[in-house]
Amino acid sequence: MDKTNNPVVYFEIPVTDMERALDFYRSVFGFAFEQQHIDGNEMALFPISEADYGISGALAKGEIYRPTTNGVLVYFNTEDIDRTLILATQHGGTVLYPKTDNGDLGFVAEFQDSEGNRIALHESLKN
């Protein structure tokens, strides 16, 4: 394995209703998406800045994509977990794991999105 790269480079979150999912993620996080069709699948690409830390991915709708709370868990950064959880529930989400202190790592929480996926949040400690 090339030790100069992070092991994860991209993710896809399954959706069954792309417009509902777009509305949810725009409303909760304020994301702007670029929509494309790739290999017969409907994709909405999350924003990415090459200069910043982290990876990006897409909302993905197609025959192989099935929302679940029992799969890989994706963590989104947020500056205010409490506010993000409120927005998630106001837009059809459900809190699955409340804001929890993770010591020196900051805070975490989990919610179910509008499509039925389990999504995690991370809030860094304020300096």
Sequence and secondary structure as in RCSB ss.txt:
>XXXX:A:sequence
MDKTNNPVVYFEIPVTDMERALDFYRSVFGFAFEQQHIDGNEMALFPISEADYGISGALAKGEIYRPTTNGVLVY
FNTEDIDRTLILATQHGGTVLYPKTDNGDLGFVAEFQDSEGNRIALHESLKN
>XXXX:A:secstr
  TTS S  EEEEE S HHHHHHHHHHHH    EEEEETTEEEEE    TTSSS EEEEEESTT    SSS  EE
EE S HHHHHHHHHHTT EEEEEEEE GGG EEEEEE TTS EEEEEE    
